[in-house]
Amino acid sequence: MPFESLLGADLLAQMAADPFVASIRAQPETFVWRDGTDGRRRRYTPDLLAVMTDGSKVYRSVRPHALLLRDPELSGRRPRIELECAARGAAFEIWTEREIRESTCGWPLLRVASAAEATVAAGLPPRSPDDGSASAVPGIVLRIADRLGLWVPWQGGDTFFARSMLTGILMAFRCKLDRDPVTGLLVWRPDPRGA
């Protein structure tokens, strides 16, 4: 299977090892459209298409994190790319070295949701910032999500889920909050599995 970078190869290997991925296609198709403002012909080829075991599909592209920070809208093409993916019944995600290679000991505050967690998140009731469901999420969690660059989260057990505004990837963060008896501050309770 062709790939253009070591980062792309690492994502491909990660997807191939994921038991929830049924099939993978590299550079599956090129989206072509005319720009509505200047009439120019635009095009975009996602790096990978993953079909999951539950039948859902996701187009994934690989970008260095620094480059994505400089141009999160992909030169103005991102809304149209997301529309093209949605028209094919798929989501769109941009993976950087942070999601592909970086790992931390124990349970980090924020990480890419596992396939099992994505299944849990898919079963949660839909919500949007306008439907009032954000009021069910603790204010501190909303503030943390905002600081981490996440859309409004929703809760599944003791985990909160939200999509990254930058990458579109479903993220999970643990919010086992305890109130410190001395200071009254909310603090994260360590995971019993340890680091």
Secondary structure, 3 states (H helix, E strand, C coil): CCCCCHHHHHHHHHHHCCCCEEEEEECCCCEEEECCCCCCEEEECCCEEEEECCCCEEEEEECCHHHHHHCCCCCCCHHHHHHHHHHCCEEEEEECHHHHCCCCCCCCCEEECCHHHHHHHHCCCCCCCCCCHHHHCCHHHHHHHHHCCECCCEEECCEEEEEECCCCCEEEEECCEEECCCCCCEEECCCCCCC
